[in-house]
Amino acid sequence: MKLAFYYDTEEDFYPFDYFIKTNIDNCKILGSNRKKQIKSDLIEKIETIRENRGFPVEGISGPLKGYKFNKIKQAKNENTLFRVLYYNYKGFVILLDGFEKPREYSGKKEERKIKKHYERASFYCENIKKDFYKHIKEA
């Protein structure tokens, strides 16, 4: 399978790229070695998923109940996780977006925040279906 990135034409940016820059590259609490390790782990996981024809791979990715896209699991530190959302479509693994979340939710506010990420990713999937080549950039 080929790898691609979702392009948000309305905002003129790549959400996954923005996630990498804001949550990893510019993160002040992560050391440079940890940043490199997280990126390396993500690349390896994405490659494994591509080799598996975009299907989730136990232990590193999984489906999201009620959604058409999947998640990649990545630890940031002992209290925080990264989630990368991806979509399989027309022979592509399309990286949609990413976000960080706590390992343990402390309330409905955090659940709503994560649901917003899922809703935005669903919107991206619909855009891809409407006009595939307008909304992706092949890696």
Secondary structure, DSSP 4 states (H G I P E B T S, - for coil): -EEEEE-BTTTTB-HHHHHIIIIIIT-SSS-HHHHHHHHHHHHHHHHHHHHTTT---TTTEEE-TTSSSEEEEEESSSSEEEEEEEEEETTEEEEEEEEEEESS--SHHHHHHHHHHHHHHHHHHHHHHHSGGGSEEE-
